[in-house]
């Protein structure tokens, strides 16, 4: 079993966490305690779920939760774009990473289901 920090999905998810953390620092004060905090927590949850899935034998619950959290984060980012808290370019860059993580998660999930 590879260390979680060496997995490509972990590196991409961590890069996403870095981007959203930096991005949400520029949110207006009224959104920092709500939407910005939720976005950062969701991105942190992605990284945590990848780590947990890597450390356990039964990966399915963690990977399914990971897919769910990817959708939640995409919704939160879309709301940020629609509220003009982030630019279309920032939204596009983060969604591109979300897609990469999602594809890797789907592949890992298929592999885990096949092994179960």
C-alpha positions in Angstrom: 0.0 0.0 0.0 1.4 3.4 -1.0 1.5 6.2 1.4 -1.5 8.5 0.9 0.7 11.5 0.2 2.3 9.7 -2.7 -1.0 9.1 -4.5 -1.7 11.2 -7.5 -5.3 11.7 -6.3 -4.0 13.0 -2.9 -1.6 15.4 -4.6 -4.4 16.8 -6.8 -6.8 17.1 -3.9 -4.1 18.9 -1.8 -3.5 21.3 -4.7 -7.2 22.0 -4.8 -7.2 22.6 -1.1 -4.4 25.1 -1.5 -6.1 26.9 -4.3 -9.5 27.3 -2.5 -7.8 28.4 0.7 -6.0 31.2 -1.1 -9.0 32.1 -3.2 -11.5 32.3 -0.3 -9.2 34.7 1.6 -10.4 37.4 -0.8 -14.1 36.9 -0.2 -15.9 39.8 1.3 -16.4 39.8 5.1 -20.0 38.7 4.9 -19.1 35.5 3.0 -15.9 34.5 4.9 -17.6 33.1 8.0 -20.1 31.1 5.9 -19.5 30.1 2.3 -15.7 30.5 2.4 -15.4 28.5 5.6 -17.6 25.7 4.2 -15.6 25.6 0.9 -12.3 25.2 2.9 -13.9 22.5 5.1 -15.2 20.6 2.2 -11.8 20.7 0.5 -10.2 19.5 3.7 -12.7 16.7 3.9 -11.7 15.5 0.4 -8.0 15.2 1.5 -9.1 13.4 4.7 -11.3 10.9 2.8 -8.5 10.0 0.4 -6.2 9.4 3.4 -8.8 7.3 5.2 -9.6 5.3 2.0 -5.9 4.5 1.6 -5.6 3.3 5.2 -8.5 0.9 5.3 -9.4 -2.4 3.7 -13.0 -1.5 3.0 -12.5 1.6 0.8 -16.0 1.8 -0.6 -17.7 4.0 2.0 -14.9 6.5 1.9 -14.7 6.6 -1.9 -18.5 7.0 -2.2 -18.4 9.8 0.4 -15.5 11.4 -1.6 -17.6 11.5 -4.8 -20.4 13.1 -2.8 -18.1 15.7 -1.4 -16.7 16.5 -4.8 -20.2 17.4 -6.0 -20.8 19.5 -2.9 -17.6 21.4 -3.5 -18.5 22.0 -7.2 -21.8 23.4 -6.1 -20.2 25.7 -3.6 -17.7 26.9 -6.2 -20.5 27.5 -8.7 -22.3 29.6 -6.1 -19.2 31.6 -5.5 -18.9 32.3 -9.3 -22.5 33.2 -9.6 -22.2 35.6 -6.7 -19.1 37.0 -8.4 -16.9 36.1 -5.5 -14.5 34.4 -7.8 -13.7 34.9 -11.5 -14.7 32.5 -14.2 -11.0 31.7 -14.6 -10.6 30.7 -11.0 -13.8 28.6 -11.2 -12.5 26.9 -14.3 -9.2 26.1 -12.7 -10.7 24.6 -9.6 -13.3 22.6 -11.6 -10.5 21.2 -13.8 -8.8 19.9 -10.7 -12.2 18.6 -9.4 -12.6 16.7 -12.6 -9.2 15.1 -12.3 -9.9 14.0 -8.7 -13.3 12.8 -9.7 -11.9 10.6 -12.5 -9.3 9.2 -10.2 -11.9 8.5 -7.6 -14.2 6.7 -10.0 -11.3 4.5 -11.2 -10.3 3.7 -7.6 -14.0 3.0 -6.8 -14.4 0.6 -9.7 -11.2 -1.2 -8.7 -12.4 -1.4 -5.1 -15.8 -2.8 -6.1 -14.0 -5.4 -8.4 -11.9 -6.5 -5.5 -14.8 -6.7 -3.0 
